[in-house]
Amino acid sequence: MPLVRLEVRQGRSATQKQALLDAAHAALVEALGIPDHDRMQRIVEHAREAFEVPPSSSDDFVLVEVTMFAGRSRQAKRRLYQALVRNFGELGIASADVFVVLHEPPMENWGIRGGQMASEVDLGFEVQV
């Protein structure tokens, strides 16, 4: 159950925002093998003056933060970065405008399915990919 936060500058339409969410989710399904129905994502929009980006970036810049169970391989993470850049590229976002950060708290730090530790629940999918 990755938690996805996309931070962007204000100005995108509802359709564009949904396309970003769909592109991010497709990358997670492809790279990490999560179930397609497992979506918990949000877009946080900032006024231009409240969201500084690298000077070489455009207003299309997207900061992607994924909080996920620990245990994915370096190869799976690499696949995720590449899939995000490719999927966002299909939306017209340059690869230089995609910045990804992964957070991996231990499974015992997740309370899911009625307050159970994630480490004690059958998730229904493999984390060690």
C-alpha atoms as one frame of an Amber mdcrd trajectory, in Angstrom:
protein
   0.000   0.000   0.000   2.317   2.767  -1.141   1.250   6.276  -0.165   1.917
   8.656  -3.029   2.162  12.425  -2.795   2.673  14.501  -5.922   3.663  18.105
  -5.289   3.139  20.516  -8.170   2.665  24.172  -8.892  -0.930  25.365  -9.220
  -2.486  25.678 -12.634  -3.225  22.155 -13.826  -6.751  21.185 -14.803  -8.671
  18.409 -13.066  -8.055  16.219 -16.132  -4.308  16.866 -16.003  -4.195  16.089
 -12.281  -6.056  12.813 -12.798  -3.624  11.917 -15.585  -0.704  12.499 -13.192
  -2.297  10.267 -10.571  -3.002   7.558 -13.155   0.573   7.744 -14.492   2.043
   7.428 -10.995  -0.211   4.493 -10.130   0.605   2.674 -13.374   4.313   3.020
 -12.560   3.802   1.494  -9.103   1.811  -1.424 -10.495   4.434  -2.054 -13.179
   7.581  -1.628 -11.100   6.526  -2.935  -7.695   3.763  -5.364  -8.617   1.190
  -3.834  -6.276  -2.456  -4.730  -6.930  -4.184  -2.366  -9.346  -6.897  -1.522
  -6.791  -4.312  -0.477  -4.172  -4.412   3.308  -4.616  -3.755   5.946  -1.985
  -2.526   9.067  -3.712  -2.839  12.803  -3.399  -1.764  15.907  -5.216  -0.586
  18.899  -3.222  -0.620  22.140  -5.178   1.481  25.167  -4.336   1.393  28.748
  -5.527   4.399  29.454  -7.747   5.954  31.688  -5.095   5.550  28.979  -2.453
   7.231  26.142  -4.364  10.812  26.774  -5.421  12.203  24.313  -7.918  15.689
  23.920  -9.377  16.558  26.762 -11.787  16.809  24.328 -14.698  13.238  23.079
 -14.094   9.988  24.318 -15.600   6.558  24.964 -14.138   5.787  21.308 -14.966
   8.112  20.140 -12.160   6.675  17.245 -10.126   8.028  16.147  -6.755   6.984
  12.532  -6.206   7.177  11.158  -2.672   6.327   7.510  -2.146   6.050   6.059
   1.328   6.122   2.286   1.039   6.892  -0.890   2.919  10.617  -1.517   3.212
  12.065  -4.437   1.288  12.010  -3.540  -2.404  15.223  -4.243  -4.279  17.416
  -1.602  -5.883  16.304  -2.977  -9.247  12.606  -2.529  -8.373  13.288   1.047
  -7.249  15.192   1.736 -10.472  12.235   0.363 -12.465   9.921   2.663 -10.499
  12.009   5.773 -11.227  12.163   4.897 -14.920   8.447   4.124 -15.162   7.516
   7.399 -13.452   9.723   9.422 -15.809   8.394   7.556 -18.851   4.729   7.844
 -17.815   5.016  11.533 -16.955   6.918  12.039 -20.220   3.861  10.752 -22.069
   2.020  13.668 -20.450   4.594  16.151 -21.781   6.666  16.444 -18.597  10.412
  16.486 -19.226  12.522  13.941 -17.371  14.455  16.798 -15.723  11.150  17.938
 -14.176  10.580  14.672 -12.273  12.141  14.274  -8.829  11.416  11.147  -6.791
  11.999  10.416  -3.100  11.173   7.095  -1.448  10.427   6.701   2.247  10.512
   3.167   3.698   9.362   2.957   7.298   9.550  -0.582   8.734   6.343  -2.598
   8.416   5.799  -2.550  12.165   5.377   1.237  11.842   2.243   0.839   9.691
  -1.164   0.360  11.313  -3.488  -1.114   8.678  -6.722  -3.087   8.362  -8.253
  -2.062  11.623  -5.081  -1.182  13.493  -2.986  -4.277  12.854   0.748  -4.080
  12.304   1.470  -4.512   8.615   4.223  -6.971   9.546   1.524  -9.268  10.994
  -0.907  -9.151   8.052  -1.079 -11.207   4.861  -0.899  -8.372   2.363  -1.868
 -10.469  -0.634   1.164  -9.338  -2.648   4.920  -9.702  -2.501   6.991  -6.884
  -0.988  10.392  -8.451  -1.672  10.560  -7.662  -5.421
